[in-house]
Amino acid sequence: MAGKKSGDPSPESIARANRQRLAFEEGIRAMADVEREAAAVRKNMERLRALREAREAEAVRTEATAGSAAAKTKRKKPVST
């Protein structure tokens, strides 16, 4: 006979099917881990961006306050003739 045509799968085909199933499940877990890590990175980037923008806004406020205070305290010297 040329080929075996029984309804029972061979041990090799069962092992191959199990390996494929395990690889598929591992792939799903790996993709979930990657997405979870990417979400954590995005969240951290948003937090750091907010901190940087707050720091930059504070620097602008401080510079504006210091600039107006310097303008008020600076006096012109009287011109002697």
HUWO-V361126 format. One record per backbone hydrogen bond with DSSP energy under -0.5 kcal/mol. NH is the residue of the N-H (numbers start at 1). CO is the residue of the C=O. E is the energy in kcal/mol with one decimal. If there is no record, write none. Layout:
BEGIN
nh co e
NH CO E
NH CO E
END
This chain:
BEGIN
nh co e
5 3 -0.6
14 10 -2.2
15 11 -2.4
16 12 -2.5
17 13 -2.3
18 14 -2.3
19 15 -2.4
20 16 -2.5
21 17 -2.4
22 18 -2.7
23 19 -2.5
24 20 -2.4
25 21 -2.5
26 22 -2.5
27 23 -2.2
28 24 -2.1
29 25 -2.2
30 26 -2.7
31 27 -2.5
32 28 -2.1
33 29 -2.3
34 30 -2.5
35 31 -2.4
36 32 -2.4
37 33 -2.6
38 34 -2.5
39 35 -2.3
40 36 -2.0
41 37 -2.3
42 38 -2.5
43 39 -2.3
44 40 -2.2
45 41 -2.6
46 42 -2.3
47 43 -2.1
48 44 -2.8
49 45 -2.6
50 46 -2.3
51 47 -2.2
52 48 -2.6
53 49 -2.8
54 50 -2.3
55 51 -2.4
56 52 -2.7
57 53 -2.4
58 54 -2.3
59 55 -2.1
60 56 -2.1
61 57 -2.4
62 58 -2.8
63 59 -2.6
64 60 -2.6
65 61 -2.5
66 62 -2.8
67 63 -2.5
68 64 -2.2
69 65 -2.3
70 66 -2.3
71 67 -1.7
72 68 -1.7
73 69 -2.0
74 70 -1.3
80 78 -0.5
END
